[in-house]
Each structure stands twice: as structure tokens, then as C-alpha cells.
Amino acid sequence: MNFKNGTGRLVKVFVGAWLLYFLLPQSTAIGQAPYYQGKTITLVRGSTPGGIGEMRLRALVPYLKKHLPGQPTIVIEFMPGAGGRKVANYIAGSARSDGHTIGSTPGGMIASAILGETGVKYDLEKLIFLGSTESAAHYSFLTRREAGWDTVEKVQNAEGMRIGAHAVGHPIYITGRTFAYLLGLKGPKFVTGYSSPEQDLALARGEIDARSETSASILQRHPEWIEKKMMHFHTVIEIPKGTKIPGFPHLPDLEKFARSQKERQLLSMFRSLRAAGSPYFISPEVPKEHVRILQAAFRKAYDDPEFHKEYKKLTGADPSPITPEEHQKVIREIPREREIVELYTRLSGGDPLPPR
């Protein structure tokens, strides 16, 4: 027996094993526990508690945990402010970049960056997006029954209608302004500072006359508004156009009221921005290996049939998720024509509506 050759082979095997150990990613190294095992991930939500945004988030969380290797604890922290800009600035700036902090905001944070609004300290092109639970959407414009505006014509002839909203720049604020602009309302007043549940109470108390809201949220939280005709519904915005949902199929899409190609392009930009959904994202400084783990977990969660059931149960609508890769593509393709961006910017701000 040739001991010399046998010993050489053993040395080579031993050296090869150690090289393999050090070259493998940390999560797959021999005996290494999954990176997220025993850890806590914080999902920072850029809105107040309540409303459709929180329901979408809570539908996803159990399945994100299920598909993350190590099944870490996931906690939700609310950080309302500036339509999601506050959270986006936090994630891009001071948040830990170890993959333990994930931003979740309304889609307004995307619009804010594209429109060049003040207070945007994040670079939309550098943030790492993890997709969204929804890319389809459906918005309704409604008025309280006691106001007596039971037709679109009466709404258009009303003076000084008080329209409730969240903060200036919040997607629901912009949605309400878009409805008011294309309907040609006379001197509408936008009353901000409400959460979604607070707007419901304000309608009941007569503090505001109207609001916009996702139709799915109305169906889930207030089906009696439709069944008992407690509110008057006037028009909708369908995303994508032609999307009908129960309870609202008879209402006209807002595009019917557009008077020009410019106004139709404005609505097209609105639809494109909303098609980006409510994004999940992380810091551009998160290590690539952790990015891959998170992206894979989000993809699996979006595909999980049980997630689809839970989402339907909590929100009243079917999810329409987009993957991290699709999300980046949608954001890149949002229209950026100067004239339309300027008009959209005016609708997003706090000044009176521009003349038509």
C-alpha cells in the first residue's frame, strides 16, 4: 500500500473541505443557523393604524415569517407622516442596514420622489424594492346622504364641499383632489389630519361632506353604506381601467369626465403611480446575501395560496401582488412628461385646485 499517495489525498480532501466552508455563503455554511433565526424584523408602516393599508400588511406578515429561513419575529411599527416620505427617509438614512428593518408605505412616497417634492431625502433609484401585495386598485368618491347630493350633477353644482383626507400628499388626499378636479367641483375645501377611521366618524358627524376611499376598504369595513344607502357614491377610478368590483359596477370611471387629452394623460399617470401599489423596501446598504433572502421570502409569500385567502378575508379583495423585479420595472416606467408632472404636482400640494 502506498501511504504517501494516500496521505496526499487525505490532505487534499481536508484542505478542500475547509475552503468550501469559507467560500460558501454564511447561511449555507456547515452547521450555520439561518441568518434570521432568533432575530426580529421591524416592519415600519408609514401611516396611522387602521384602514386598508394596515389590513394588507397584517395579511402578509404571517406568510413572510413562514417563508423566511429561521422564521424570525416580525413586529409592526407605525411612523405616519408626509404620505410615506418620513419612513422612506428613515429607511434610506438612519435605519439599520442589516436587513432587519423594512419600510412599508402608501404609494405616495413614489410620487413624491418623481414630482420632486420637498422633504424627499431618499433616492428612488437606489432603494431596494421588495414588491407589493397589490398592483390593481379601485377608488370611490362618496358624499354623506344627509347632504342630499344624490347625483353627479348635484355634486358638480355644490359650493365649498368639504372633502376629508389624511395629510397633504397622502395618496387618499391626492385621490380626492383628482376626483374634485376632473369632476369640476366648485371651490372644494380639503380638510386634512384624519386617519381612515376618523374620516368615517367625521362623515357621520357632519364635519366633512365627502371623501375618497379604496372600494375594497368600504366593502370590508362598511358594507352597510352600500346595502342601506347610507352614503351616495358617484364615480370610481379603476386600476387597471375596466376593473370592476362588486358593489360599484354601475358607477362611471372618472375618465368619463375628462375634457382633454391632457386630463386623460393626468389620469393615466395617476393609474401608473397606483399600479406600483404600497411598496415594501429596504436600505440600499443591505448586504446582497440578505437582499436575496428577503426577496425570495417575499416572492414565496405573494405566491402562497393561504396568503391569498387571508388577504381576501381581511381586505375584502383579492391580492394582485407584484414581485420585487416587476416592482422595479413598474417604477422605472412611470410617465414623467413635464407638463403632466407639473399638473400632478399642483394636485398633490396644498394650494387651491388649478383651473381647467
TIVEX-991172 format. One line per field, with one value per residue: x, z negated, y negated of N, C-alpha, C in turn; residue number from 1. Coordinates in steps of 0.001 Angstrom, whole numbers, plus 500000, padded with zeros to 6 digits. Layout:
BEGIN
nu: c(X_...) .
nw: c(Z_...) .
nv: c(Y_...) .
cau: c(X_...) .
caw: c(Z_...) .
cav: c(Y_...) .
cu: c(X_...) .
cw: c(Z_...) .
cv: c(Y_...) .
num: c(NUM_...) .
***
This chain:
BEGIN
nu: c(500839_500515_501405_502199_500905_498272_498144_498528_496203_494309_495067_494487_491695_490997_491887_490342_487770_487828_488230_485823_484058_484637_484161_481499_478237_477283_474830_474622_476751_478461_476734_475823_473331_470209_470255_468264_467242_465988_466012_464702_462537_461648_458832_458226_455595_454238_451928_448941_447518_444874_442508_442875_445548_446932_445550_446256_448974_448965_447840_449887_452126_452210_452832_455115_456857_456655_457983_460538_463750_464451_462415_461875_460891_458391_457630_455348_455665_454373_454768_453635_453382_453816_452831_454208_456807_458344_458961_460357_462578_463696_464361_466215_468119_468711_467989_468808_471040_471092_469273_467182_465198_462363_460708_457335_455002_452368_451692_452349_454939_456461_455410_456068_458845_459177_457862_459472_459146_459390_461327_461997_464416_465460_466693_464977_465836_467803_466862_465970_463533_460863_458575_454936_451746_449591_448667_446622_443832_441017_439099_436706_434433_432596_429697_428119_424887_423080_423708_422398_423232_422612_423185_425585_425472_424414_426490_428473_427451_427493_428633_431701_432307_433276_435979_437299_440542_443815_447050_448415_449526_449306_448279_445410_444548_445507_444015_441375_441591_442038_439620_437945_438994_438674_435963_435160_434496_433107_434945_436004_436841_439567_439924_442255_444247_443027_442789_441895_439685_438882_437961_435638_434068_433943_432407_429960_429352_428983_431115_432693_431915_432417_434488_437273_438013_439471_437656_437540_438142_435860_433892_434765_434867_432585_430053_427377_427050_426585_424581_422464_422220_423555_425409_426124_427325_429407_431366_434170_437648_439307_441812_443709_442254_438852_438559_436257_434430_432434_429490_430056_429785_428119_428897_430374_433646_436173_437407_435507_434749_436827_438081_439952_442906_445128_444061_443282_445774_446795_445215_446076_448702_448175_447004_449230_451041_449628_449557_451937_451455_451493_454471_457051_460251_463847_466948_469510_471956_471877_473337_474038_473517_471602_469621_468878_467770_465538_464085_463460_461827_459657_458668_457803_455892_453968_453054_451840_449045_447526_448065_446683_444052_443871_444330_442100_440154_440727_440767_438737_439118_440754_444243_446746_449542_452887_456126_459455_461228_459455_458335_460384_460584_458044_458163_460264_459022_457025_455186_456825_456436_456904_454816_452585_453554_453887_451207_450166_451704_450655_448128_448839_449688_449067_447749_444921_442819_443993_442911_440741) .
nw: c(500000_500828_498743_498891_501166_500333_498037_499169_500660_498580_497339_499376_499527_496984_497007_499099_498029_495992_497492_498933_496851_496042_498375_498982_498791_495746_494679_495600_494770_493174_490434_489795_488543_489969_491146_490142_487960_484678_484619_484893_487064_488047_489319_490664_490834_492850_491992_490095_487588_488548_491285_494806_495510_493232_492929_495239_494732_492372_493346_494846_493146_491511_493469_494645_492516_492382_494714_494485_493924_490829_489570_488255_485581_486331_486126_486076_486648_486397_488280_489062_491483_493857_496117_496363_496878_494615_493535_495736_495866_493423_493748_495839_494655_491562_490592_489515_491530_491850_492818_491091_490881_492487_494813_495218_497063_498119_501654_502180_501554_503733_505738_504604_504872_507674_508400_507315_504749_501765_498923_499606_499098_499964_502497_505155_507090_505874_503586_502445_503673_502609_503710_503836_502276_503774_507024_508593_508249_506837_506584_504856_504937_502581_500958_497967_497051_495886_496960_499336_501985_504420_507030_509721_510998_509027_507207_508719_508847_506272_503732_502191_501051_498408_498214_496822_495730_495380_494623_496395_499574_499097_500519_500510_500134_502520_504303_503672_504446_507162_508022_507387_509088_511764_511804_511702_509406_507399_505766_503715_500365_498652_495995_493817_491839_490775_489860_491521_490078_488571_490518_491260_488952_488973_491235_490379_488333_489654_490039_492255_495764_497807_499168_500518_501098_500977_502734_501923_499209_498251_498782_497046_494449_494197_495333_495014_495831_498518_498752_497161_498240_497071_497788_500621_503652_506356_508509_509855_509808_511810_511654_513138_515913_516486_514591_512581_509509_507046_505948_507003_509817_511486_511466_513090_514575_513684_515864_517734_517287_518067_519984_521924_523773_522208_519628_519642_519831_517387_515662_516519_515586_512859_512571_513235_511176_508988_509689_508852_506333_502737_501574_500404_498990_498663_497213_499415_498555_497495_497181_500052_499874_497859_499027_501126_499652_498444_500712_501933_499954_499896_502506_502338_500311_501551_503454_502002_501475_499120_498137_500019_499368_496756_497210_498748_496826_494871_496257_498106_500787_503655_503689_505717_506339_506990_507974_506532_508691_510790_509628_509523_512254_512912_511539_512871_515315_514965_516161_517018_518227_518553_518496_517556_515152_513792_513522_511996_509740_508747_508027_505944_503933_501430_502356_503837_506184_509566_512390_514932) .
nv: c(501191_497768_495433_492821_491666_492030_490441_487926_487646_487495_485113_483286_483569_482681_479991_479037_479260_477339_475002_474981_474544_471901_470491_470825_469190_467518_468402_470960_472357_475070_476284_473781_471675_470430_467043_465301_466581_466548_463810_460409_458742_455520_454062_451082_449033_446551_444980_444146_446358_448624_448746_449623_450038_451043_453460_454868_455179_456732_459037_460093_460504_463011_464904_464000_464372_467157_467972_467002_468138_469546_468254_465562_463264_460898_457572_454787_451388_448147_445226_442531_439842_437296_438673_441106_440377_439852_442377_443466_441747_442407_445146_444965_443414_443315_445846_449194_451084_453829_455580_455981_454154_453027_451013_449908_448388_446070_445617_443026_442199_442825_441185_438708_438575_438660_436339_434477_433362_431341_432295_434858_437116_439405_441630_442713_444457_445897_447207_450478_452461_454579_455496_455554_456064_455459_454394_453775_451581_449827_447049_445023_442246_440514_439097_437808_438964_437178_434723_434578_434775_436588_437178_436989_434547_432826_432896_431642_429095_428196_425950_425231_427792_429933_431942_434782_435947_437507_436572_433731_434627_437332_440485_440842_438253_437077_438571_437764_435079_435405_436544_434327_432351_433361_433765_431212_429666_427004_424719_426556_427648_428901_430964_431870_434241_436429_439886_442983_444306_442073_440340_441643_441275_438499_438024_439121_437366_435028_433342_433346_433465_435233_437859_439718_443172_446454_448847_451492_451332_450027_451955_453924_452750_451141_452268_451685_449089_449246_451245_450207_447759_445557_443745_441632_442708_441779_441792_443671_444705_446847_449291_451666_449823_450563_452474_453989_454179_455905_454201_451727_451696_450212_447595_444748_444594_442242_441131_440558_437954_436376_433663_433194_434247_433837_434005_436650_437854_437085_438633_441088_441075_441030_443587_445180_444591_445594_448250_449156_449846_450380_449984_452257_451963_451741_450572_449323_450164_452672_455872_457931_460691_460845_459364_461068_463190_461941_461045_463483_464608_462796_463186_465875_465641_463968_465747_467717_469723_469638_467115_465587_466233_465210_462498_461826_462282_460307_457862_457847_457998_459488_460225_458590_459138_457884_458837_458356_457784_457091_454885_452951_452484_451419_448978_447692_447206_445316_442540_439459_436990_433521_431497_432907_433890_431465_430621_432714_432346_429949_430821_432445_430800_428188_425929_424083_425895_426184_424155_425470) .
cau: c(500000_501308_500936_502493_499818_497043_498203_498355_494787_493618_495373_493725_490283_490871_492026_489174_486598_487930_487992_484388_483388_484820_483664_480041_477561_477172_473604_474671_477946_478182_476379_475410_471888_469733_470616_467196_466776_466140_466116_463458_462424_460675_458163_457860_454464_454135_450564_448363_446816_443528_442453_443206_446983_447299_444974_447118_450214_448738_447583_451153_453150_452401_453380_456503_457578_456656_458909_461889_464504_464655_461139_462113_459769_458141_456807_454915_455813_453728_455500_452914_453960_454202_452441_455195_458161_459076_459509_461349_463787_464261_464980_467372_469097_469165_467616_469866_471141_471446_468163_466229_464214_461719_459723_456047_454352_451474_452417_452688_456374_456996_455002_456805_460179_459071_457408_460479_458583_460304_461366_462426_465847_465803_466850_464070_466572_468744_466155_465764_462111_460531_457275_453727_450647_448552_449001_445305_443177_439700_438779_435355_434186_431282_429247_427181_423494_422385_423984_421392_423807_422422_423579_426838_425171_424278_427845_429190_426879_427640_429649_432500_432235_434378_436450_438247_441744_444894_447948_448687_450474_448918_447558_443970_444412_445683_442868_440242_441845_441866_438170_437392_439469_438075_434512_434915_433793_433186_435542_436058_437762_440154_440121_443248_444583_442221_443063_440715_438538_438442_437153_434315_433357_433714_431245_428760_429075_428773_432288_433081_430808_432796_435826_437582_438489_439524_436352_437669_438065_434445_433186_435193_434601_431270_429125_426060_426981_426004_423337_421417_422287_423910_426247_425910_428540_429244_432259_435285_438861_439628_443212_443724_440957_437970_438444_435007_434310_431045_429042_430332_429903_427276_429435_431275_435049_436399_437863_434326_434597_437986_437695_441040_443936_445976_443421_443347_447153_446911_444612_446957_449818_447620_446870_450573_451602_448917_449894_453121_450949_452046_455743_457944_461599_464923_468070_470447_473181_471699_474199_473366_473036_470368_468630_468383_466917_464287_463339_462925_460733_458507_458091_457084_454704_452976_452528_451243_447571_446948_448128_445589_442815_443903_444202_440688_439393_440966_440569_437548_439514_441828_445524_447296_450932_453959_457383_460468_461745_458384_458125_461420_460259_456880_458607_461055_458192_456010_455349_457496_456325_456981_453530_451703_454154_453579_449799_450019_452324_449704_447063_449388_450025_448020_447118_443634_442904_444271_441762_440726) .
caw: c(500000_500952_497724_499310_502029_499532_497167_500024_500989_497383_497148_500369_499129_495795_497428_499920_497153_495305_498499_499214_495680_496012_499604_499020_498059_494311_494339_496018_494240_492381_489060_489577_488472_490885_490690_489407_486831_483385_484777_485030_488178_487808_490492_490312_491681_492977_491854_488783_487517_489114_492727_495693_495532_492139_493178_496231_494061_491433_494122_495378_492139_491129_494571_494779_491481_492770_495810_494178_493204_489429_489077_487219_485085_487134_485408_486884_486007_487208_488361_490037_491797_495208_497142_496500_497037_493355_493462_496802_495415_492318_494286_496655_493875_490234_490217_489606_492887_491729_493284_490005_490928_493805_494937_495848_497149_499254_502893_502303_501452_505095_506401_504029_505464_509095_508523_506757_503618_500674_497849_500111_498884_500449_503943_505577_507925_505066_502646_502923_503514_502334_504282_503194_502262_504729_508154_509041_507222_507208_505666_504962_504379_501941_500117_496933_497518_495360_497788_500398_503337_504843_508430_510060_511329_507776_506666_509520_508597_504852_503435_500973_500461_497504_498540_495816_496222_494417_494748_497752_500235_498896_501705_500458_500360_503963_504973_503502_505270_508564_508221_507373_510264_513013_511717_511817_508223_507197_504502_502655_499258_498253_494543_493589_490466_490347_490255_492201_489164_488171_491610_491163_487888_489402_492140_489578_487508_490493_490032_493663_496647_498821_499091_501432_500357_501782_502707_501142_497792_497961_498757_495880_493175_494137_496384_494803_496586_499823_498568_496592_498933_496076_498488_502055_504416_507594_509595_509413_510638_511959_511973_514453_516413_516823_513438_511842_508305_506551_505218_507713_511280_512218_511389_514206_514296_513682_517186_518461_517037_518603_521102_522884_523779_521060_518439_519731_519509_515936_515046_516851_514643_511576_512592_513236_509834_508095_510066_508068_505070_501470_501672_499342_499468_497673_497469_500456_497929_497001_497916_501151_499453_497102_500023_501825_498722_498296_501976_502126_498994_500361_503678_501879_499567_502525_504190_501079_501557_497827_498073_500836_498593_495622_497767_499106_495576_494147_497051_498943_502200_503990_503870_507078_505991_507981_507396_506430_510013_511503_508962_510007_513641_512894_511092_513949_516470_514650_517039_516413_519083_517700_518345_516730_513814_513163_513141_510895_508584_508214_507357_504733_502929_500601_502966_504485_507425_510741_513300_516015) .
cav: c(500000_496551_494496_491453_491205_491979_489256_486741_487500_487048_483684_482524_483583_481831_478593_478705_479092_476041_473959_474969_473953_470453_469882_470876_468114_467779_469114_472356_472999_476258_476038_472390_471473_469393_465706_464625_467381_465903_462358_459659_457805_454459_453507_449717_448652_445105_444470_444389_447640_448626_448553_450737_450280_451938_454786_455524_455527_457839_460253_460617_460783_464422_465702_463576_465103_468577_468248_466549_469171_469191_467730_464543_462472_459699_456606_453648_450083_447114_443971_441711_438545_436882_439635_442179_439836_439959_443737_443642_441051_443188_446367_444596_442680_443723_447214_450203_451630_455242_456398_456193_453077_452968_449952_450212_447082_445827_445346_441613_441954_442899_439950_437581_438542_438334_434958_433587_432627_431030_433286_436168_437280_440736_441772_443777_445411_446673_448072_451847_452738_455980_455783_455030_457036_455053_453520_453325_450771_449320_445957_444470_440915_440599_437982_438253_438933_436008_433545_434572_434788_437973_437331_436315_433150_432080_432779_430650_427772_427845_424944_425377_429131_430268_433284_435247_436629_437676_435431_433247_435522_438735_440975_440596_436815_436843_439190_436860_433895_435800_436609_432972_431614_433845_433555_429785_429171_425559_424295_427575_427427_430175_430981_432926_434594_437572_441266_443544_444415_440738_439785_442264_440576_437115_438071_439375_436189_433864_432471_433299_433832_436220_438427_440814_444339_447671_449514_452727_450975_449751_453239_454689_452086_450504_452732_451072_447838_449593_452013_449352_446463_444551_442770_441549_442976_441028_442209_444507_444795_448269_449562_451030_449373_451680_453364_453814_454988_455930_453032_450488_451870_449262_446242_444426_444298_440795_440675_440057_436527_435659_432812_433021_435269_433547_434549_438114_438229_436934_439807_442204_441019_441449_445050_445780_444468_446508_449632_449524_450374_449891_450711_452683_451644_451751_449671_449776_450648_454042_456804_458628_462008_460643_458920_462268_463937_461207_461064_464831_464805_462015_463869_467068_465201_463496_466902_468674_469717_469252_465656_465055_466394_464278_461145_461668_462231_459068_456640_457941_458023_460414_459540_458537_458837_457783_459307_457301_457417_456390_453598_452032_452169_450531_447655_447083_446881_444308_441369_438315_435816_432336_430816_433727_433902_430176_430625_433674_431708_428975_431571_433072_429803_427619_424753_424367_426660_425350_424035_426460) .
cu: c(500881_500775_501137_501364_498507_497010_497978_496900_494000_493836_494562_492248_490049_490925_490821_487935_486633_487708_486508_483628_483449_484263_482150_479449_477335_475978_473647_475922_477562_477890_475893_473891_471477_469948_469548_466683_467045_466213_464721_463553_461345_460144_457638_456817_454260_452710_450106_447721_445397_443570_442992_444692_447433_446750_445802_448408_450034_448404_448886_452091_453296_453074_454788_457355_457722_457758_460302_462619_464813_463428_461327_460814_459624_457194_456488_455046_455199_454512_454809_453641_454319_453926_453437_456623_458988_459719_460594_462665_464486_464992_466251_468485_469545_468804_468817_469859_471560_470322_467127_465132_463693_460688_458471_455262_453240_452305_452823_454165_457038_456670_455812_458183_460130_458696_458412_459986_459628_460242_461764_463945_466340_465900_466026_464802_467514_468061_465943_464320_461854_459138_456145_452645_449571_449128_447715_444658_441845_439312_437369_435324_432758_430982_428243_425744_422780_422620_423007_421924_423749_422715_424901_426586_425040_425640_428601_428685_427015_428786_430377_432413_433471_434769_437525_439420_442723_445768_448018_449770_450166_448134_446054_443670_444493_444507_441646_440382_441657_440389_437591_437759_438740_436553_434158_434171_434070_433723_435597_437095_438265_440550_441035_443447_443812_442902_441818_439521_437993_437623_435743_433467_433020_432543_429957_428353_428798_429931_432875_431897_431128_434177_436021_438146_438609_438196_436393_437565_436623_433664_433517_434727_433183_430336_427744_425921_426325_424636_422186_421403_422573_424813_425841_427256_428360_430104_433426_436499_439271_441096_443434_442315_440129_437799_437171_435045_432881_430709_429179_430298_429126_427856_430411_432701_435266_436824_436715_434226_435802_437587_438748_442017_444866_445374_443396_444750_447412_446367_445449_448157_449368_447531_448242_451197_450927_449221_451158_452737_451485_453363_456349_459361_462580_466030_468954_471737_473058_472577_473413_472804_471723_469251_468019_467443_465548_463446_462715_461737_459491_457855_457260_455812_453605_452308_451756_449711_446904_447008_446971_444257_442747_443716_442747_439833_439525_440604_439302_437844_440581_443133_445929_448779_451845_455265_458373_460982_460711_458170_459125_461095_459087_457298_459404_460176_457078_456240_455979_457460_456159_455609_452602_452233_453819_452121_449562_450595_451366_448545_447552_449614_448812_447340_445753_443841_443182_443025_441863_440826) .
cw: c(500000_499968_498134_500160_501253_498645_497972_500366_499791_497118_498110_500001_497953_496163_498241_499081_496460_496279_498805_498079_495724_497252_499694_498325_496609_493979_494718_495502_493282_490940_488766_489584_489485_490289_489791_488200_485511_483441_484910_486207_487827_489144_490100_491312_491666_492975_490421_488763_488064_490619_493505_495691_494445_492384_494198_495589_493156_492152_494567_494300_491783_492218_494935_493748_491853_493777_495611_493432_491782_488767_487936_486702_485967_486363_486334_486057_486932_487112_489398_490307_493250_496260_497387_496631_495762_493213_494508_496437_494315_492835_495050_495833_492599_489825_490332_490993_492865_492199_492229_489983_492343_493792_495630_495879_498186_500485_503065_502214_502822_505842_505897_504652_506932_509299_507942_505584_502539_499613_498306_499984_499361_501966_504380_506359_507112_504042_503266_502628_503422_502840_503497_503247_503279_505812_508823_507901_507757_506154_505930_504395_503862_501149_499097_497404_497097_496185_498961_501807_503885_506327_508656_510341_510066_507108_507403_509268_507146_504662_502140_500295_499616_497710_497536_496433_495076_494469_496199_498365_500043_500121_501681_500639_501860_504740_504881_504352_506757_508904_508344_508635_511526_512988_511839_510632_508002_505798_503415_501595_498767_496783_494214_492106_489928_490707_490963_491260_488738_489262_491600_490110_488291_490375_491334_488766_488343_490494_491433_494493_497557_498523_500245_500596_501324_501632_501873_499651_497385_497845_497506_494574_493048_495259_496251_495532_497955_499632_498077_497177_497951_496645_499958_502754_505829_508759_509007_510301_510636_512350_511961_514915_516857_515688_512658_510584_507797_505759_505985_509246_512088_512259_512527_513731_514473_515049_518028_518350_517508_519852_522201_522799_522579_519790_518467_519415_518005_515239_515336_515907_513254_511512_512508_511853_508868_508423_509361_506667_503844_501260_500345_499853_498307_498117_498590_499875_497385_497823_498929_500736_498691_498021_500721_500931_498616_499567_502224_501201_499421_501568_503249_501116_500516_503253_503305_501147_500253_497618_498845_500088_497449_496096_498115_497844_494896_494939_497886_500419_502413_504116_505344_506951_507204_507273_507281_507792_510823_510934_509454_511430_513720_512539_512189_515078_516177_515519_516299_517315_518227_517446_517413_515304_513083_512703_511952_509612_507937_507495_506035_503606_502213_501172_503541_505780_508601_511608_514407_517370) .
cv: c(498750_495507_493054_490887_491074_490751_487988_486506_486992_485558_482840_482448_482627_480347_478148_478450_477737_474887_473837_474295_472427_469763_469896_469660_468517_468657_470576_473069_474120_475878_474638_472281_470412_468012_465089_465417_466659_464391_461733_458708_456784_453961_452130_449224_447138_444592_444684_445774_447516_448403_449735_451063_451238_453343_455556_456020_456742_459143_460910_461151_462266_465251_465262_464308_466575_468880_467669_467662_468709_468616_466717_463936_461237_458793_455434_452380_449032_445805_443082_440397_438391_437950_440743_441676_439996_441334_443946_442949_441837_444430_446035_443957_443361_445149_448156_450826_453100_456166_456676_455132_452936_451843_450442_448911_447075_445484_443903_441330_442049_441620_438769_437446_438123_436873_433968_432776_432377_432126_434671_436256_438644_440717_442982_444856_446299_447582_449449_452234_454240_456339_455156_456100_456687_454160_453049_452552_450268_448293_445444_443062_440904_439340_438513_438031_437654_434750_433443_434564_436208_438199_436609_434838_432303_431879_431671_429227_427317_426858_425295_426723_429420_431737_433687_435980_436818_436414_434974_434140_436995_439207_440711_439106_436517_437426_438285_435613_434214_435927_435196_432201_432055_433795_432071_429201_427682_425239_425339_427219_428781_430104_432151_433211_435775_438893_441785_443701_443050_440054_440368_441546_439146_437028_438212_438146_434930_432885_432333_433799_435010_436772_439385_441946_445500_448404_450784_452446_450696_451053_454040_454059_451547_450982_452107_449743_448066_450232_451142_447946_445320_443469_442752_441730_442423_441515_442990_444269_446256_448422_451070_450669_450574_452665_453045_454671_454902_454665_451739_450612_450845_447856_445956_444212_442799_440267_440127_438536_435708_434890_432720_434183_435091_434142_436068_438615_438104_438175_441052_442250_441466_442974_445721_445731_445434_447971_450105_449976_449659_450620_451135_452451_451633_450803_450215_450339_452072_454991_457642_459981_461879_460143_460122_463073_463264_461253_462429_465079_464036_462686_465069_466688_464741_464660_467875_468604_469297_467744_465039_465143_465377_462840_460852_461515_460864_457814_456658_457981_459082_459641_459534_458212_458672_458131_458148_456836_456642_454997_452563_451573_451184_449111_446949_446565_445871_443078_440191_437084_434562_431695_431583_433789_432601_430117_431553_433079_430717_429671_432162_432091_429228_426394_425106_425146_425739_425237_425070_425775) .
num: c(1_2_3_4_5_6_7_8_9_10_11_12_13_14_15_16_17_18_19_20_21_22_23_24_25_26_27_28_29_30_31_32_33_34_35_36_37_38_39_40_41_42_43_44_45_46_47_48_49_50_51_52_53_54_55_56_57_58_59_60_61_62_63_64_65_66_67_68_69_70_71_72_73_74_75_76_77_78_79_80_81_82_83_84_85_86_87_88_89_90_91_92_93_94_95_96_97_98_99_100_101_102_103_104_105_106_107_108_109_110_111_112_113_114_115_116_117_118_119_120_121_122_123_124_125_126_127_128_129_130_131_132_133_134_135_136_137_138_139_140_141_142_143_144_145_146_147_148_149_150_151_152_153_154_155_156_157_158_159_160_161_162_163_164_165_166_167_168_169_170_171_172_173_174_175_176_177_178_179_180_181_182_183_184_185_186_187_188_189_190_191_192_193_194_195_196_197_198_199_200_201_202_203_204_205_206_207_208_209_210_211_212_213_214_215_216_217_218_219_220_221_222_223_224_225_226_227_228_229_230_231_232_233_234_235_236_237_238_239_240_241_242_243_244_245_246_247_248_249_250_251_252_253_254_255_256_257_258_259_260_261_262_263_264_265_266_267_268_269_270_271_272_273_274_275_276_277_278_279_280_281_282_283_284_285_286_287_288_289_290_291_292_293_294_295_296_297_298_299_300_301_302_303_304_305_306_307_308_309_310_311_312_313_314_315_316_317_318_319_320_321_322_323_324_325_326_327_328_329_330_331_332_333_334_335_336_337_338_339_340_341_342_343_344_345_346_347_348_349_350_351_352_353_354_355_356) .
***
